[in-house]
Amino acid sequence: MNPELLNKQFGIAGKITFQPFEHSIAAELQSKFATAKVSLYGAHVLSFIPKDQDDVLFVSPKAIYKDEKAIRGGIPVCWPWFGPHPVDSSLPSHGFARISNWAVINTSASDEEVSIELGLTSNAETMRLWPYQFEASLLIKLSKELTVELTTRNSDNKPFEVSAALHSYFNISDIDTVTLEGLSGVNYLDDVTNANGHQTAKLLSFGQRTDRRYRTSGKAIIHDSKRDISVKKSGSGITVVWNPGAELAMQMGDLAEHYKNMLCVEAANSLDDTIVIQPGMSHTLATTIS
Ligand SMILES: O=P(O)(O)OC[C@H]1O[C@H](O)[C@H](O)[C@@H](O)[C@@H]1O
């Protein structure tokens, strides 16, 4: 598909247009309240800009745009596994959705909301990486809020297991001063120390490498000096909180010093919230950002 054909088939005047973007194509969405940009490579939301605000999402100025590489920032779709593959570490980290080209399935627009649905279906290449027939879709709805819904449908004749994350990178003023609310009283697995923990403080602060999987389905609020960002979710029993900290970030060519301006708060299915999907059934993991 090229942008002209996509504009003909799915473009909506003044609301949705398709443009060439790096090695792929991006959809630009414009609602009454905000704009958003979505790359078809990875079904990757790259920006969410409410009127008169800065981008709510962070994309690294050092992000690398090429096939087989995930874009550093925005909302990578980690699927059908989160983190390293459970048994074969040679397979792509965080699955293959974020390094696959997705198709446009549908677009729609009303006075209040603009939406686009992207799809990824099993094929010879995905069967090599993950031997199941599936239909995945990512529905992106832009109104005052941004909602992203990842639906996995099992179109095979045997059950399969999925872990996943909507790995949202938020644009923040300074990792040393930002705080995160909503995790108090929640148990977590600390992936830096590999130890279990329990959050007692009302606000979580950073300033060092943080990589935790919190066992919660509740909402979180980022308190930044310039605004609050609310991260709601559904179909998710795990919230991943990640910032690599200075030392690790400096080893990441596509991030480096820009780690200071990002915080990941991710609606996820992982650990004992890994989802088993029976043939013909589906599961939806969703996040709403405002
Ligand atoms: O570098 P990536 O493959 O995009 O992964 C980035 C990060 O994703 C998640 O937040 C994990 O919890 C981290 O352990 C990981 O480092």
The ligand as an SDF file (V2000), in Angstrom:
LIG
                    3D

 16 16  0  0  0  0  0  0  0  0999 V2000
   14.7400   -1.9160   24.9710 O   0  0  0  0  0  0  0  0  0  0  0  0
   13.3910   -2.5610   24.8570 P   0  0  0  0  0  0  0  0  0  0  0  0
   13.4370   -3.9470   24.2610 O   0  0  0  0  0  0  0  0  0  0  0  0
   12.4330   -1.6740   24.1030 O   0  0  0  0  0  0  0  0  0  0  0  0
   12.8180   -2.7390   26.3160 O   0  0  0  0  0  0  0  0  0  0  0  0
   12.6830   -1.6470   27.1600 C   0  0  0  0  0  0  0  0  0  0  0  0
   12.1310   -2.0420   28.5270 C   0  0  0  0  0  0  0  0  0  0  0  0
   10.8270   -2.5310   28.3750 O   0  0  0  0  0  0  0  0  0  0  0  0
   10.1070   -2.8350   29.5920 C   0  0  0  0  0  0  0  0  0  0  0  0
    9.7630   -1.6710   30.2650 O   0  0  0  0  0  0  0  0  0  0  0  0
   10.8750   -3.7990   30.4650 C   0  0  0  0  0  0  0  0  0  0  0  0
   10.2760   -3.9010   31.7450 O   0  0  0  0  0  0  0  0  0  0  0  0
   12.3200   -3.3820   30.5970 C   0  0  0  0  0  0  0  0  0  0  0  0
   13.0370   -4.4300   31.2530 O   0  0  0  0  0  0  0  0  0  0  0  0
   12.9540   -3.1010   29.2430 C   0  0  0  0  0  0  0  0  0  0  0  0
   14.2850   -2.7010   29.3980 O   0  0  0  0  0  0  0  0  0  0  0  0
  1  2  2  0
  2  3  1  0
  2  4  1  0
  2  5  1  0
  5  6  1  0
  6  7  1  0
  7  8  1  0
  7 15  1  0
  8  9  1  0
  9 10  1  0
  9 11  1  0
 11 12  1  0
 11 13  1  0
 13 14  1  0
 13 15  1  0
 15 16  1  0
M  END
$$$$
